[in-house]
Amino acid sequence: MQLDAVALESLQLQKKASLKKLAESQSYANNLIKKNRPVPADLTAEIKNNQVEVDKQEQLINERKATMDGTRKRFDDDKARFNALKNHTNEAGALAEAPPATKP
């Protein structure tokens, strides 16, 4: 579970860096547009690639969160089943130790 949390944090940092790079590229393109200059094709491609990268990272983050939620649910289910078995065993043991009822 800790490895999942570390991987999730890493993905979020990568996404943050990609968003920063995307914002810088878009800002540069907007400045060119304001000055009535054409936006270079490589800058347009870079913006598109950055957006695709951000979308991919968002998908990976969502998949990692889903995996973590599934792991937590399985753990909670296993823990509940263990506690139920443990309590059932304790009840059976208590019944076995109880003295038999005497008839009047």
N, C-alpha and C positions, 0 to 999 in steps of 0.2 A: 504494500500500500504506500509505503514511503517512496519507493521508486516511481510509482505513478504520480505522486505529488511533485516530485522533482522534475519528472518529464513534463508535467503540465506547466510548471513554472517556467521551464526552459522554452516551451512552445509559446507561452504568453510573452516572454521577453523577445523571442524572435519576431512575433507578430508586432510588438511595439516598435522594434527597429525597422521592420518593413513599412509600418504606417508612417514613421518619421521620414523614411526615404521617399515614400509616395507623396507625402505632403510637400517635401522639398522640390520634387520634380514638378508637381502640379503648380506650385508657386512660381517656379521658373517659367513654366509654360504660360501661366496667366500674365506674368510680366511681359513676355514677348507679345502676347495678344494685345495688351494695353498699348504697347508701342507700335502697333500695326505691323508687326513683323511675323513672318511665317514660323510656325512651330516645326522644328526639324523632325523628320520621320523617326530618327533614332530616339528622340525624346518622347514622342508619342508611343513608340513601341515599349520604351522603358516604363512609362506610366501604365500601359496595359499589362505588362509583365508583372509589375509591382502589385497591381490590383489582383491579378490571378494568384500571386503568391500569398497575399493577405487572405484571400478567400480560402485557399488550400489550408493555410495555417488555422483559420477559424474552424474548418471542417475537422482537422486533426484534434483541435482542442475539444470540440464537442464529442468526438469519438472517445477521447481519453476520459472525459467526464462521465460518459455513459458506461465505460468499462469500470471506472471507479465506483459508480453507483451500483452496478451489477455485483461487484465484489462485496460491497457493504451489505447489500441485500442478502447475498448468499451467506455471509458471515452471520448476520442477524438471524436468518432462518436456522442455520446450524446451531447457533447458541441457544435459540429457543427450543429446538429439538433436544439438545443435550440437557438443558435444564428440565424439560419434561421427563426425559428418561431418568435423570438423577432423582427427581422428586418421586417418580413412580417406584424406583428401587428403594428409596427411603421409606415410602409408605408400606411396601411389601415387607421390608425388614422389620418395621414397627409392628405389623400384624403378626409376624412370625414370633416375635418376642413377647407378645401379650399373652398372659395366662388364659387358659381356656375358661369359659364361663361355667360356673357350677350350677347344677339344677337344684332347686329347693325341694 
